[in-house]
Amino acid sequence: MKVNDYFEFDDEHPIPNLDVVDINTVKTNGGSDLFVIVATPLADDPRSLKRLLRKIERYLEFLNSEEFLAQSGPPTTANTNIIVKLHPESSRAAFELVERSRERVISNNANLVIDMQV
């Protein structure tokens, strides 16, 4: 499998589409809660972990887009959250990867939250 194949649309994978924001809840006073939805357990195979990291990176790209600014205004850690709803039976490596992404998200003016509720 080629590396680019890791990122193609795959409706059989827990993270099927890397090129969309799953849910964007725009706040009336500026900012957003952006949700990454992983509804089924995510394994610790390289493809799954790369897809998870790429999904978070795509959200960071969205935070810096004209579209986001027009809808939500400038993101800050006070008004913008990326909430990763990770299935509770996902691999430990998936949870650790999200945790390791926290500083990168903060440096892009948002908070990173892990939500394990189904």
ABEGO torsion letter per residue (X at the ends): XBAAAAABBBAABABABAABBABBBBBAAEEBBBBBBBABBBBABAAAAAAAAAAAAAAAAAAABAAAAAAAEBBBAAABBBBBBBBAABBAAAAAAAAAAAAAAAAAGBBBBBBABX
